[in-house]
Amino acid sequence: MSSSSQASQRLYSLLDENSFVEIGALVKARNTDFNLKQTDTPSDGVTCGYGMIDGKLVYVYAQDASVLGGSVGEMHAKKIANLYDLALKMGAPVIGLIDSAGLRLQEATDALNAFGEIYRKQIDASGVVPQITAVLGSCGGGLSLFPEVTDFTFMEEKNAKLFVNSPNAIPGNSKEKCDTSSASWQSSEVGSVDVTGDEETIFAQIRELVSLLPSNNEDTDSFEECTDDLNRVCENLEGSAADPALIFGQIADNGVFFETKRNYAKDMVTGFIRLGGATVGVFGNRSALYDEKGEVAEKFEDRLTAHGCEKAAELVRFCDAFDIPVLSFTNVSGFGATKCDERHVAKNAARLVAALASATTPKVNVITGKAFGSAYVVMNSKAVGADLTFSWEDAEIGTMDAELAAKIIADGKDAQEVADTAAAYAKLQNNAESAAARGYVDTIISAADTRKYVIGAFDMLFSKRDERPAKKHTTV
């Protein structure tokens, strides 16, 4: 396969068979500086068009690294901007495949303006149509904003590079010391990347994600017929309380769970499932990650971290923009206590609260284990806007662990009195019944019935209308 056909071939691999229609194939660069006139620039280094994914219309572009390195110039940008105009008119997702040397230096300010034109089109489309970026080659400098502005980012695991400054341009660093442009670093340390893998895996995963998402922010017809039992009992679900990824897979229609930002802030799980045929955004606290054999692969404190809050807030904002219901699973005892958390957790927790409190989409919370202190309040409690809250039977809900509370309340008393105080505190305060008695929990359910109850809740909330004070947006 020649490099020039690679961009087209990638689009053929991504889209339904024989569905790709190219737009602007004859466009070429018109700049003549630095002998550019003597350089052939077929399609100006980007293949654009439209096609179908599982019968759903999408607009796509793929950069062609064989044409001036796939660099972005005036006409290259105009093609992508035109694609966005069509996507907004038709209300269809935009998918970009990035493989580019970056800014086309020969076109100088024309190229700089070209970057700005694409940024603006992406912002105009944000919250109107889903935007997906796949980094398959180089994506550096100003081009690195493309995936950051879009909603979801996929990255080829071996050859793709994503960076503002290359690893060797960072003082005291080198690519050999720490490859800050690699898929592994960007997905685990930065949180810019949702899924990594080879190209075949990436295209399959993009198709799965597109099938779950609405085409636009007014699309009310993105349901699919549910072939799973709406009242299906999920036996031994309480055994998965430490890892909500397992819960999501078990309660979802046909077991399908698409996880976002998989390698970042693993103490918080985010993604999408279908419940009764409708897509639902999900997030939950994780204290253990299990491998394929069911063994514990990683452990985390049952704490709300700065990065976990950031990850959950992004999901909630996306869901609210596209009117996708939100389901949370709460199992948290407090906030993270590291230097990094102390720098950022208050701000990021505030952003999660703002996202939840501002969201007018249906919101349901399920308390599966611990729900202590302000961290519980942040995790989609009724106080910040959850429409319904369910609690598993053995959940603990209160200000703090009973033993810690007893040490404060019975300070200076003997060990027996402290123990008695802890037992009394747990019975009076730290349980689902005491929270339900005050209306903070709507219904106490058995873990096995979780699927039935949350489907019923979202069915009831389908026609929800919720107004907020008139303003342009929050400043949080």
C-alpha positions as CSV (number, residue, x, y, z in Angstrom):
1,M,0.0,0.0,0.0
2,S,1.4,3.4,-0.9
3,S,1.5,6.2,1.6
4,S,-0.8,8.2,-0.5
5,S,-3.5,5.6,-0.3
6,Q,-3.0,5.0,3.4
7,A,-5.4,7.8,4.4
8,S,-8.1,6.5,2.2
9,Q,-7.5,2.9,3.2
10,R,-7.8,3.9,6.9
11,L,-11.2,5.4,6.2
12,Y,-12.3,2.3,4.3
13,S,-11.3,0.2,7.3
14,L,-13.2,2.5,9.7
15,L,-16.5,2.9,7.8
16,D,-19.2,0.5,6.6
17,E,-18.2,-1.3,3.4
18,N,-18.6,0.8,0.2
19,S,-20.1,3.8,2.2
20,F,-17.2,6.3,1.9
21,V,-17.8,9.3,-0.4
22,E,-14.8,11.7,-0.8
23,I,-15.2,15.5,-0.9
24,G,-12.6,17.9,-2.2
25,A,-10.3,15.3,-3.8
26,L,-9.0,17.9,-6.4
27,V,-8.1,20.6,-3.9
28,K,-4.4,21.5,-3.9
29,A,-2.2,24.0,-2.1
30,R,-2.1,27.5,-3.7
31,N,0.9,29.0,-1.9
32,T,4.1,29.5,-4.0
33,D,6.7,30.4,-1.4
34,F,9.8,28.2,-1.0
35,N,9.1,26.4,-4.3
36,L,5.9,25.0,-3.1
37,K,4.5,25.6,-6.6
38,Q,6.8,22.9,-7.9
39,T,5.6,20.4,-5.2
40,D,2.5,18.3,-6.1
41,T,0.0,18.4,-3.2
42,P,-2.8,16.0,-4.0
43,S,-5.9,16.7,-1.9
44,D,-3.6,19.0,0.0
45,G,-2.6,16.2,2.4
46,V,-6.0,15.4,3.8
47,T,-8.7,13.0,2.6
48,C,-12.2,14.2,3.6
49,G,-15.7,12.9,3.1
50,Y,-18.6,11.1,4.7
51,G,-19.8,7.6,5.2
52,M,-21.7,5.3,7.5
53,I,-20.9,3.4,10.8
54,D,-23.5,0.8,11.4
55,G,-25.8,2.7,9.1
56,K,-25.2,6.0,11.0
57,L,-24.0,9.0,9.0
58,V,-20.5,10.3,10.1
59,Y,-18.1,12.9,8.6
60,V,-14.5,11.9,8.4
61,Y,-11.0,13.2,7.5
62,A,-7.7,11.4,7.4
63,Q,-4.4,13.3,7.1
64,D,-2.0,12.0,4.4
65,A,1.6,12.0,5.7
66,S,3.0,11.4,2.1
67,V,1.9,14.9,1.1
68,L,4.3,17.5,2.8
69,G,4.2,15.3,5.9
70,G,0.4,15.7,6.2
71,S,1.1,19.3,7.3
72,V,-1.7,21.7,7.9
73,G,-1.9,24.6,5.4
74,E,-4.6,27.0,4.1
75,M,-6.5,24.6,1.8
76,H,-6.0,21.6,4.0
77,A,-7.8,23.5,6.8
78,K,-10.5,24.8,4.5
79,K,-11.4,21.2,3.6
80,I,-11.7,20.2,7.3
81,A,-13.7,23.4,8.1
82,N,-16.1,22.6,5.2
83,L,-16.5,19.1,6.7
84,Y,-17.5,20.6,10.0
85,D,-20.0,23.0,8.3
86,L,-21.7,20.0,6.7
87,A,-21.6,18.0,10.0
88,L,-23.3,20.8,11.9
89,K,-26.0,21.2,9.1
90,M,-26.7,17.5,9.2
91,G,-26.2,16.9,12.9
92,A,-23.7,14.1,12.5
93,P,-20.5,13.1,14.3
94,V,-17.0,14.1,13.1
95,I,-14.1,11.7,13.2
96,G,-10.5,12.8,12.5
97,L,-7.6,10.6,11.8
98,I,-4.4,12.5,12.6
99,D,-1.0,11.8,11.0
100,S,0.8,15.1,10.4
101,A,4.0,16.9,10.7
102,G,2.0,19.9,12.1
103,L,2.1,23.4,10.9
104,R,3.1,23.9,7.2
105,L,6.0,26.3,7.6
106,Q,6.1,27.3,3.9
107,E,2.6,28.9,4.2
108,A,3.6,30.9,7.3
109,T,0.6,33.1,8.6
110,D,-1.8,31.3,6.2
111,A,-1.0,28.1,8.1
112,L,-1.4,29.8,11.5
113,N,-4.7,31.1,10.5
114,A,-5.7,27.7,9.2
115,F,-5.1,26.2,12.7
116,G,-7.3,28.9,14.2
117,E,-10.1,28.2,11.7
118,I,-10.2,24.5,12.7
119,Y,-10.0,25.3,16.4
120,R,-13.0,27.6,16.0
121,K,-15.0,25.0,14.0
122,Q,-14.3,22.4,16.7
123,I,-15.5,24.7,19.4
124,D,-18.6,25.6,17.4
125,A,-19.4,21.9,17.1
126,S,-18.6,21.1,20.7
127,G,-21.7,20.0,22.5
128,V,-23.7,19.9,19.2
129,V,-22.2,16.8,17.5
130,P,-19.8,14.2,19.0
131,Q,-16.2,14.6,17.9
132,I,-13.7,11.8,17.9
133,T,-10.0,11.9,17.2
134,A,-7.6,9.0,16.4
135,V,-3.9,9.8,16.6
136,L,-2.3,7.3,14.2
137,G,1.0,9.1,13.5
138,S,2.6,12.3,14.7
139,C,0.4,15.0,16.4
140,G,2.6,17.8,17.8
141,G,2.6,21.4,18.6
142,G,-0.5,23.3,17.8
143,L,-2.0,20.2,16.3
144,S,-2.1,18.6,19.7
145,L,-5.1,20.8,20.5
146,F,-7.2,19.0,18.0
147,P,-7.7,15.9,20.2
148,E,-8.0,18.0,23.4
149,V,-10.9,20.0,22.0
150,T,-12.8,16.9,20.8
151,D,-14.7,14.6,23.0
152,F,-12.8,11.3,22.7
153,T,-9.3,10.4,21.7
154,F,-7.9,7.1,20.5
155,M,-4.2,6.5,20.0
156,E,-2.1,3.9,18.1
157,E,0.0,2.2,20.7
158,K,3.4,1.9,18.9
159,N,4.0,4.6,16.3
160,A,1.7,7.5,17.3
161,K,3.1,10.6,19.0
162,L,1.1,13.2,20.8
163,F,2.9,16.2,22.3
164,V,3.1,20.0,22.5
165,N,6.9,19.9,23.0
166,S,8.8,16.8,21.9
167,P,10.4,14.8,24.7
168,N,13.9,16.0,23.7
169,A,12.8,19.6,23.8
170,I,11.9,19.4,27.5
171,P,14.9,20.6,29.6
172,G,16.5,17.7,31.5
173,N,14.5,15.1,29.6
174,S,15.0,12.9,26.6
175,K,12.9,10.4,24.7
176,E,15.0,7.5,26.2
177,K,14.5,8.9,29.7
178,C,10.7,9.5,29.4
179,D,8.8,9.4,26.2
180,T,6.2,12.0,27.0
181,S,4.8,11.7,23.5
182,S,4.0,8.0,23.7
183,A,0.5,6.5,23.9
184,S,1.2,4.9,27.2
185,W,2.4,8.1,28.9
186,Q,-0.4,10.2,27.3
187,S,-3.1,7.7,28.4
188,S,-1.9,7.1,31.9
189,E,-0.3,10.3,33.0
190,V,-2.1,13.0,31.1
191,G,-5.5,11.5,30.6
192,S,-5.8,12.8,27.1
193,V,-6.4,9.4,25.6
194,D,-9.4,7.1,26.0
195,V,-8.2,4.0,24.2
196,T,-4.9,2.7,23.0
197,G,-4.2,-0.2,20.6
198,D,-3.3,-1.2,17.1
199,E,-5.2,0.5,14.2
200,E,-7.6,-2.5,13.8
201,T,-8.5,-2.3,17.5
202,I,-8.9,1.4,17.4
203,F,-11.3,1.4,14.4
204,A,-13.4,-1.4,16.0
205,Q,-13.5,0.6,19.3
206,I,-14.5,3.8,17.5
207,R,-17.3,2.0,15.7
208,E,-18.5,0.6,19.1
209,L,-18.5,4.1,20.7
210,V,-20.3,5.7,17.7
211,S,-23.0,3.1,18.0
212,L,-23.6,4.1,21.6
213,L,-23.7,7.9,21.1
214,P,-26.5,10.1,19.7
215,S,-25.7,11.8,16.4
216,N,-26.2,15.2,17.9
217,N,-27.5,17.1,20.9
218,E,-31.1,17.0,19.7
219,D,-31.1,13.3,18.6
220,T,-33.9,11.6,20.6
221,D,-33.9,8.5,18.3
222,S,-30.7,6.8,19.4
223,F,-32.3,3.9,21.1
224,E,-32.0,0.3,20.0
225,E,-34.3,-2.5,20.7
226,C,-33.4,-4.2,24.0
227,T,-33.0,-8.0,23.7
228,D,-31.9,-8.4,27.3
229,D,-34.4,-9.1,30.2
230,L,-35.2,-5.7,31.8
231,N,-35.8,-7.5,35.1
232,R,-32.7,-9.7,34.9
233,V,-31.3,-10.5,38.4
234,C,-27.6,-10.0,38.7
235,E,-26.5,-12.6,41.2
236,N,-23.5,-11.9,43.5
237,L,-23.3,-8.3,42.3
238,E,-22.2,-7.2,45.7
239,G,-18.9,-9.1,45.2
240,S,-18.0,-6.5,42.5
241,A,-18.5,-3.5,44.8
242,A,-14.7,-2.7,44.7
243,D,-14.7,-2.5,40.9
244,P,-17.6,-0.7,39.3
245,A,-16.3,-1.7,35.8
246,L,-17.5,-5.2,36.7
247,I,-20.9,-3.9,37.9
248,F,-21.4,-1.9,34.7
249,G,-20.7,-5.0,32.6
250,Q,-23.1,-7.1,34.6
251,I,-26.1,-4.7,34.7
252,A,-25.7,-3.5,31.1
253,D,-27.8,-4.8,28.2
254,N,-26.0,-7.9,26.9
255,G,-23.0,-7.1,29.0
256,V,-21.6,-4.3,26.8
257,F,-19.6,-1.6,28.7
258,F,-17.4,0.9,26.8
259,E,-14.8,2.4,29.2
260,T,-13.4,5.8,28.6
261,K,-9.9,7.1,29.8
262,R,-9.1,3.5,30.7
263,N,-5.5,4.0,31.9
264,Y,-6.0,7.3,33.7
265,A,-7.1,7.8,37.3
266,K,-8.1,4.1,37.6
267,D,-9.6,4.8,41.0
268,M,-12.6,6.3,39.0
269,V,-14.3,4.3,36.3
270,T,-16.2,6.1,33.5
271,G,-17.9,5.1,30.4
272,F,-21.1,4.1,28.6
273,I,-23.6,1.2,28.8
274,R,-27.1,0.6,27.5
275,L,-30.0,0.1,29.8
276,G,-33.3,-1.0,28.3
277,G,-31.9,0.0,24.9
278,A,-30.9,3.6,25.9
279,T,-27.4,4.8,26.3
280,V,-26.4,5.8,29.9
281,G,-23.2,7.5,31.1
282,V,-21.7,5.7,34.1
283,F,-19.0,6.5,36.7
284,G,-18.0,5.0,40.0
285,N,-15.3,4.7,42.7
286,R,-12.9,1.8,42.3
287,S,-10.7,0.4,45.1
288,A,-9.6,-2.8,43.2
289,L,-8.9,-3.7,39.6
290,Y,-9.3,-7.3,38.7
291,D,-7.5,-9.2,35.9
292,E,-9.0,-11.7,33.5
293,K,-8.5,-14.5,36.1
294,G,-10.5,-12.6,38.7
295,E,-7.4,-11.9,40.7
296,V,-6.7,-8.4,42.2
297,A,-4.3,-6.7,39.8
298,E,-4.2,-3.3,41.4
299,K,-5.5,-1.8,44.6
300,F,-6.5,1.8,45.3
301,E,-7.6,3.7,48.4
302,D,-11.4,4.2,48.6
303,R,-10.7,7.9,48.2
304,L,-11.9,10.6,45.8
305,T,-8.7,11.9,44.0
306,A,-8.1,15.0,42.1
307,H,-7.7,13.1,38.8
308,G,-10.7,10.9,39.5
309,C,-12.9,14.0,40.0
310,E,-11.6,15.5,36.8
311,K,-12.3,12.3,34.9
312,A,-15.9,12.0,36.2
313,A,-16.6,15.7,35.6
314,E,-15.7,15.4,31.9
315,L,-18.0,12.5,31.5
316,V,-20.9,14.3,33.2
317,R,-20.4,17.4,31.1
318,F,-20.4,15.4,27.9
319,C,-23.5,13.5,28.9
320,D,-25.4,16.6,29.9
321,A,-24.5,18.3,26.6
322,F,-26.1,15.4,24.7
323,D,-28.9,14.7,27.2
324,I,-27.5,11.3,28.1
325,P,-28.7,10.1,31.5
326,V,-26.0,9.7,34.2
327,L,-25.7,6.7,36.6
328,S,-23.1,6.8,39.4
329,F,-22.0,4.1,41.9
330,T,-20.7,5.6,45.1
331,N,-18.2,3.8,47.4
332,V,-15.9,6.4,49.0
333,S,-14.7,7.2,52.4
334,G,-13.0,10.6,51.9
335,F,-10.7,12.6,49.7
336,G,-7.2,11.6,48.5
337,A,-4.4,12.6,50.9
338,T,-1.3,13.2,48.7
339,K,0.6,16.3,47.8
340,C,-0.9,16.1,44.3
341,D,-4.4,15.8,45.7
342,E,-3.9,18.6,48.1
343,R,-2.9,20.9,45.2
344,H,-5.9,20.0,43.0
345,V,-8.6,17.9,44.7
346,A,-10.6,20.8,46.0
347,K,-10.8,22.6,42.6
348,N,-11.5,19.4,40.7
349,A,-14.1,18.2,43.3
350,A,-15.8,21.6,42.9
351,R,-15.8,21.0,39.1
352,L,-17.5,17.7,39.6
353,V,-20.1,19.3,41.9
354,A,-20.6,22.0,39.3
355,A,-21.0,19.5,36.5
356,L,-23.6,17.5,38.4
357,A,-25.4,20.4,39.9
358,S,-25.6,22.1,36.4
359,A,-26.6,19.0,34.6
360,T,-30.3,18.8,33.7
361,T,-30.2,15.3,32.3
362,P,-31.6,12.4,34.4
363,K,-29.3,11.4,37.3
364,V,-29.4,8.3,39.5
365,N,-27.0,7.3,42.2
366,V,-26.4,3.9,43.7
367,I,-24.6,3.6,47.0
368,T,-22.8,0.3,47.1
369,G,-20.4,0.5,50.1
370,K,-19.1,3.4,52.0
371,A,-20.5,6.9,51.5
372,F,-18.7,9.1,54.0
373,G,-18.2,12.8,54.5
374,S,-18.0,15.5,51.8
375,A,-16.6,13.0,49.3
376,Y,-20.0,11.3,49.4
377,V,-21.8,14.6,48.8
378,V,-19.7,15.2,45.7
379,M,-20.5,11.8,44.3
380,N,-23.9,12.6,42.8
381,S,-25.8,12.8,46.1
382,K,-29.3,14.1,46.2
383,A,-28.0,17.4,47.7
384,V,-26.2,18.2,44.5
385,G,-28.9,17.1,42.2
386,A,-29.4,13.3,41.9
387,D,-33.1,12.6,41.0
388,L,-33.1,9.3,42.7
389,T,-30.7,7.6,45.1
390,F,-30.7,3.8,45.7
391,S,-28.6,2.1,48.4
392,W,-27.5,-1.5,48.7
393,E,-28.6,-3.1,52.0
394,D,-25.2,-3.1,53.7
395,A,-24.1,0.3,52.6
396,E,-22.6,2.7,55.2
397,I,-23.7,6.3,54.9
398,G,-22.5,9.1,57.3
399,T,-19.9,11.7,58.2
400,M,-17.1,9.2,58.8
401,D,-16.2,5.7,59.8
402,A,-17.9,4.8,63.1
403,E,-14.6,3.9,64.9
404,L,-13.0,7.3,63.9
405,A,-16.2,9.1,65.0
406,A,-16.2,7.3,68.4
407,K,-12.6,8.3,69.1
408,I,-13.6,11.9,68.6
409,I,-16.9,11.7,70.5
410,A,-15.5,9.6,73.4
411,D,-12.2,11.2,73.5
412,G,-10.4,10.5,76.8
413,K,-12.8,7.6,77.7
414,D,-11.6,4.0,78.2
415,A,-11.4,1.5,75.3
416,Q,-14.8,-0.2,76.2
417,E,-16.7,3.1,76.0
418,V,-15.0,4.0,72.7
419,A,-16.1,0.6,71.4
420,D,-19.6,1.0,72.7
421,T,-19.8,4.5,71.2
422,A,-18.6,3.1,67.8
423,A,-21.3,0.4,67.8
424,A,-24.0,2.9,68.8
425,Y,-22.8,5.4,66.1
426,A,-22.9,2.7,63.4
427,K,-26.4,1.7,64.4
428,L,-27.8,5.2,64.7
429,Q,-25.9,7.1,62.0
430,N,-23.8,5.0,59.6
431,N,-26.3,2.9,57.8
432,A,-28.7,3.1,54.8
433,E,-31.8,3.1,57.1
434,S,-30.8,6.3,58.9
435,A,-30.2,8.1,55.6
436,A,-33.5,6.8,54.2
437,A,-35.3,8.0,57.3
438,R,-34.3,11.5,56.4
439,G,-35.0,11.1,52.7
440,Y,-31.4,11.1,51.5
441,V,-31.9,7.6,50.1
442,D,-35.1,6.8,48.2
443,T,-35.0,3.1,48.2
444,I,-32.9,0.4,49.8
445,I,-32.4,-2.5,47.3
446,S,-30.7,-5.8,47.1
447,A,-27.6,-5.7,44.9
448,A,-29.0,-8.4,42.7
449,D,-32.0,-6.2,41.7
450,T,-29.8,-3.2,40.7
451,R,-30.5,-3.5,36.9
452,K,-34.2,-3.7,37.4
453,Y,-34.4,-0.6,39.6
454,V,-32.1,1.7,37.6
455,I,-33.9,0.8,34.4
456,G,-37.2,1.6,36.0
457,A,-35.8,4.9,37.4
458,F,-34.5,6.1,34.0
459,D,-37.8,5.0,32.4
460,M,-39.7,7.2,34.9
461,L,-37.3,10.1,34.4
462,F,-37.4,9.9,30.5
463,S,-39.5,13.1,30.1
464,K,-37.6,15.1,32.9
465,R,-37.7,18.9,32.6
466,D,-35.3,20.8,34.8
467,E,-34.6,24.5,34.6
468,R,-31.6,26.4,36.0
469,P,-31.2,30.2,36.7
470,A,-30.7,32.1,33.5
471,K,-27.0,32.6,32.7
472,K,-24.5,31.9,30.0
473,H,-22.6,29.3,32.0
474,T,-21.0,28.6,35.4
475,T,-17.5,29.9,36.0
476,V,-16.3,26.9,38.0
